[in-house]
Amino acid sequence: MSKKVLIVTGDAVEALEVFYPYYRCLEEEIDVQIAAPKVKKLNTVIHDFEDWDTYTEKRGYGIEAQVSFNEVNPSNYDALIIPGGRAPEHIRMHQPLLDIVSHFFIEEKPIAIMCHGSLVLTPIAEVVKGRKMTAYHACKPEVESMGVHYVDEADYVDGNLISGHAWPDLPAIMRAFIKQVNQLTVKP
């Protein structure tokens, strides 16, 4: 039986932060599903670091969400990925998502969070209070407001929590995530 990874996101997810982990899991023969507020083709965005003080945004490829947050039983998954982009701003308003994410923290399953994905945690700060993580530098105030120690490193591992600044950190984030997933014992 294959290991199962859940990616939670929505419209305006950063394209590289959803596609790279999705295909990386498939490459490892890990069963991976994308969950969103509803089953649909999601609109992705491309954030780039050009000559601005912040990132720019362009429209990206579409990607299918196979399951809605309401349909997810988090006990059926071994690990979780929360990509960034602007999606975290609105998906964190869905209580079923917050229940899903809380499950992974409570059960200490591997969790990879990239960039603005840290915003998903703000309504459930109690599950991350006292932890250490990194995120896109503009998310530092939200991370610290949850009682989390913000680590100013490109990627950081705190037990089962793997976090990164942005899409350029994906190789290190996914290397640490895949290592943790591959060390799991699959339940029959």
C-alpha positions in Angstrom: 0.0 0.0 0.0 1.3 3.4 -1.0 1.8 6.4 1.3 -0.7 9.2 0.9 0.0 12.9 0.8 -2.6 15.6 0.9 -2.0 19.1 -0.6 -4.5 21.7 0.6 -4.9 24.9 -1.5 -7.3 27.0 -3.6 -7.3 29.6 -6.3 -4.3 31.8 -6.5 -1.9 29.1 -5.2 1.7 29.8 -6.3 2.2 27.6 -9.3 5.6 26.2 -8.5 4.6 25.5 -4.9 1.8 23.2 -5.9 3.2 21.6 -9.1 6.7 20.9 -7.8 5.5 19.0 -4.7 2.7 17.3 -6.6 5.0 15.9 -9.3 7.8 15.2 -6.8 5.4 13.0 -4.8 4.3 11.2 -7.9 7.9 10.6 -8.8 8.3 8.9 -5.5 5.2 6.7 -6.2 3.4 8.5 -3.4 -0.4 8.7 -3.8 -1.0 12.5 -3.7 -4.3 14.4 -3.8 -5.1 18.1 -4.0 -7.9 19.4 -1.8 -9.6 22.8 -2.1 -12.8 24.4 -1.0 -14.5 22.6 -3.9 -13.6 20.2 -6.7 -12.6 22.3 -9.7 -9.7 23.4 -11.9 -7.7 25.8 -9.7 -6.2 28.9 -11.0 -2.5 29.2 -10.1 -0.3 32.3 -10.1 3.4 32.8 -10.8 5.2 35.0 -8.3 8.6 36.2 -9.5 11.3 38.3 -7.9 12.1 40.9 -10.5 13.3 44.4 -9.9 10.5 45.3 -7.4 10.8 45.5 -3.6 8.3 42.6 -3.5 7.3 39.8 -5.9 5.2 40.3 -9.1 2.3 38.1 -10.0 1.2 36.6 -13.3 -1.4 34.0 -14.2 -0.2 30.4 -14.2 -1.4 27.0 -15.4 -4.5 25.4 -14.0 -4.4 22.3 -11.8 -7.3 20.0 -10.7 -8.5 19.8 -7.1 -9.6 16.2 -6.8 -11.4 16.5 -3.5 -13.1 19.2 -1.4 -12.1 20.0 2.2 -15.6 18.7 3.3 -14.8 15.3 1.8 -11.3 14.9 3.3 -10.8 12.4 6.1 -7.3 13.4 7.4 -6.8 10.0 9.0 -6.5 8.6 5.5 -3.4 10.6 4.8 0.2 10.2 6.0 1.4 13.8 5.4 0.4 17.3 4.4 1.6 20.0 2.1 0.4 23.6 2.3 1.7 25.7 -0.6 1.7 29.5 -0.6 0.6 32.2 -3.0 -2.6 34.1 -2.1 -4.7 30.9 -1.6 -3.9 30.7 2.1 -5.6 34.1 2.7 -9.0 32.7 1.7 -8.8 29.0 2.4 -8.1 29.6 6.1 -11.7 30.8 6.4 -13.0 27.2 5.8 -13.4 25.3 9.1 -13.0 21.9 7.5 -9.5 22.9 6.4 -8.6 24.0 9.9 -9.7 20.7 11.2 -7.6 18.9 8.6 -4.5 20.9 9.4 -5.0 20.5 13.1 -5.1 16.7 12.7 -1.7 16.6 11.1 -0.2 18.7 14.0 -1.9 16.7 16.7 -0.9 13.3 15.1 2.6 14.6 14.4 2.5 13.6 10.8 5.0 15.3 8.3 3.9 18.8 7.2 5.5 21.0 4.6 4.5 24.7 4.6 5.8 27.1 2.0 5.9 30.9 1.8 2.4 32.4 2.6 1.1 28.9 3.6 1.9 29.9 7.2 -1.3 32.1 7.0 -3.4 29.0 7.1 -2.2 28.4 10.7 -3.3 31.8 12.1 -6.9 30.7 13.1 -5.5 27.5 14.8 -2.5 29.1 16.5 -2.8 26.8 19.5 -1.5 23.8 17.5 1.7 25.6 16.5 2.4 27.7 19.6 6.0 27.2 20.8 7.2 25.7 17.5 9.8 27.1 15.2 9.3 27.8 11.5 10.2 30.1 8.6 7.9 31.7 6.0 8.0 34.5 3.4 9.6 37.4 5.3 6.4 39.5 5.0 4.6 36.8 7.0 6.9 37.1 10.0 4.4 39.2 12.0 1.7 36.6 11.6 4.0 33.8 12.4 5.2 35.5 15.6 1.6 36.5 16.5 0.8 32.8 16.8 3.5 32.3 19.5 5.8 30.7 16.9 9.5 31.5 16.8 10.2 32.9 13.3 13.5 31.5 12.0 15.2 33.6 9.4 16.5 30.8 7.2 15.5 29.8 3.7 14.2 26.4 4.9 13.8 25.0 8.4 12.9 21.7 10.0 11.3 21.5 13.5 10.4 17.9 14.0 7.5 17.0 11.7 7.2 20.7 10.5 9.2 21.6 7.4 8.9 25.2 6.3 10.4 27.5 3.7 10.6 31.1 2.5 9.4 30.7 -1.1 9.5 28.5 -4.2 13.3 28.8 -4.7 13.6 26.7 -1.5 11.5 23.8 -2.8 14.4 21.4 -3.4 15.5 21.5 0.2 11.9 21.5 1.5 10.9 18.5 -0.6 14.1 16.6 0.2 13.3 16.9 3.9 9.6 16.2 3.4 10.1 13.1 1.2 12.7 11.8 3.7 10.2 12.0 6.5 7.4 10.5 4.4 9.6 7.6 3.3 10.5 6.8 6.9 6.8 6.3 7.8 5.3 2.9 8.3 2.2 2.5 6.1 -0.9 1.4 7.9 -2.7 -1.6 6.3 
